[in-house]
Amino acid sequence: MRTVVTALALALAVPAAAAPPSQGAPPPGVPSRTASAPTGSELAQTPPLGWNSWNTFGCDINEKLIRDTADAIVASGMAAAGYEYVNIDDCWAEKERDPVTGTYVPHHERFPSGIKALADYVHVKGLKLGIYTSAGTETCARTMPGSLGHEDLDAQTFADWGVDYLKYDNCNNQGVPAQERYKAMGDALAKTGRPIVYSICEWGENDPWLWGDSVGGDLWRTTGDITDSWSSVMSLLDQQVGLEAYSGPSAWNDPDMLEVGNPGLTQGESRAHMSLWALLNAPLIAGNDVRSMPAWARNQLTDPDVLAVNQDWSGRQGAKLRDDGDSEVWTKRMSDGSVAVVLLNRASAPATIGTTATELGLPRAAKGYRVRDLWTNTTAASGGRVRAQVPGHGAVMLRVSAGGTAGLPPMVAVDVTPAQPYVGGSEANTVTVTVHNDGTTALTRVRLALTAPVDWTATATGPAQLGSIAPGRTGTATWRLTADGPDLGPVDLTASASWIWRDRAYAGTAAGRFTVAPPAPAGTSYLSDLPWLYAENGWGPVERDRSNGETAAGDGRPLTIAGTVHEKGLGSHAPSRIGYFLDSRCSRFSVTVGIDDEVGDQGRARFEVWGDGVGLATAEATGAGAGVPLDVAVDGVDVVELRTDPVDGQNYDHADWATPVITCA
């Protein structure tokens, strides 16, 4: 099951500018954060940058690791980029306090030199040291005491050791009200007279964005724990919607640490994660092993243009501008009047996503708009449309400003679209390649091409040389793809385009995908016996005929909801997505949903059945409740998707789809 252990983070600020009209105000009577009204302890005026030990090392930490990490932060260029906090998480102390003084005792084997010596070492490097404890009787890993009832003593101990940052967790809190516990430590830190950034790690359970600054917090967790999975990153992102009004200098929303560079995320997923956390003005606390990270991870963590978005404060953190299902647009007004934009593709297949200067709230510009891609460091001119192809599980991050387009090439997007995203057997598919000229001047001598995938033959259905494409217009060419007995699974498409602009040659590529899938067989079947199109899970893999278990495949138990054992079904962990190809041949889907007994009475999740992107049924279940039956009509549905989402954080959300029966013609 998910353990309840957490992370760290930090903060930053700049001038103020009006928020885009799309970003709403807080509810009546609730103050928003503004640059003119800083809150918190006044320490974290900008979102802090740093590193934390938990995501990669858990309890396997020692003073050599922390020293080597500090060295690596300097040597890698992270320190020069602004990363300054080196944060020790749980497991740094002995199980018992000093019997005479009552103070914490650093673990004799892991930290034999003590925390003060470690702080001194880190300070010599020009960095700062962070430490961890919990607002309870024990920490989350139960390896050391918490600070409940010892706030003044512990705060002074940390100050005497030279600690610069405290992550204060929420485990084993004995039911004492959150505001009372966190205020006690906030007051104690203030009494020491030492500037210590105060990170409230309350998991968002009691809306800390409403009171965190009033108890001395510089930042507060808005979510449960992050993991290095795409579903986890997306789940935590969803929980930030509506919180943009409650963040500002010295008072930052914290959606938990970065997983950039950790093995559960691809490079593209890591880049999307970094883009979004930067746009949210989130504290950027790396959680990878910086001593051995690959160059791509270092480059993502230290990209100056992306960090500039994170550190710029203009009066409101970034927010979701538009939601088109798996395609989303997130924006943030910058202090210089430009707008940072993240085009997010939550789906596994590539997608073309766009917005307009008007939607972004930019002023009308006769000469167009300057669009800079912050990851590729390329700049183009747009006539008002901002569009790009975005890889599956990926994001494109842009910065758009009015004017300044002289000498810039047109903004051009290429995409390749199959007529059918899923086909059965050797069914033919028509594929269209499109060039969008979103610039202010024409393209000439445009040529399009499609590379046939293995086992498929591409036959053009019309001309692929288009001549010119005027600004604001598109050009297309189509091919018919056929195959004789192709393999089941995804078919990846690659298209290319070339054109001339002002006597210079340019080129672009695009990727697409469709899937060859067997439809559900005639009669009555259990979905757990059928191949799925895709399966994304919040914690470990989706299991067939077993509960979710932990992170390893096959480590679950018999599916059990409220004491009833189910022989067939799917064991997932919210947030999750599981898709099946029905090919419009099926009529009914029945299932019992619930939280598996392996987590006791913990967990609470929402179960949804979707058909071709339309919600068909929903139910909510808790670990303390019985299973909920669903009986859903799926007539005419090509793809049925089983979704689970957390309701109050994803910890313990072991979500069972028990006895899932599909009936097909």
Secondary structure, 3 states (H helix, E strand, C coil): CCCCCCCCCCEECCCCCCCCCCCCCCCCCCCCCECCECCCCCCCCECCEEEECHHHHCCCCCHHHHHHHHHHHHHCCHHHHCCCEEECCCCCECCCCCCCCCCCCECCCCCCCCHHHHHHHHHHCCCEEEEEEECCCECCCCCCECCCCCHHHHHHHHHHHCCCEEEEECCCCCCCCHHHHHHHHHHHHHHHCCCCEEEECCCCCCCHHHCCHHHCCCEEECCCCCCCCHHHHHHHHHCCCCCHHHCECCEEEECCCCCCCCCCCCHHHHHHHHHHHHHCCCCEEECCCCCCCCHHHHHHHHCHHHHHHHHCCCCCCCEEEEEECCEEEEEEECCCCCEEEEEEECCCCCEEEEEECCCCCCCCCCCCEEEEECCCCEEEEECCEEEEEECCCEEEEEEEEECCCCCCCECEEEEEEECCCEECCCCCEEEEEEEEECCCCCEEEEEEEEECCCCEEEEECCCCEEEEECCCCEEEEEEEEEECCCCCEEEEEEEEEEEEECCEEEEEEEEEEEEECCCCCCEEEEHHHCCCCEEECCCCCCEECCCCCCCCCCCCCCEEECCEEECCEEEEECCEEEEEECCCCEEEEEEEEEECHHHCCCCEEEEEEEECCEEEEEEEEECCCCCEEEEEECCCCCEEEEEEEECCCCCCCEEEEEEEEEEEC
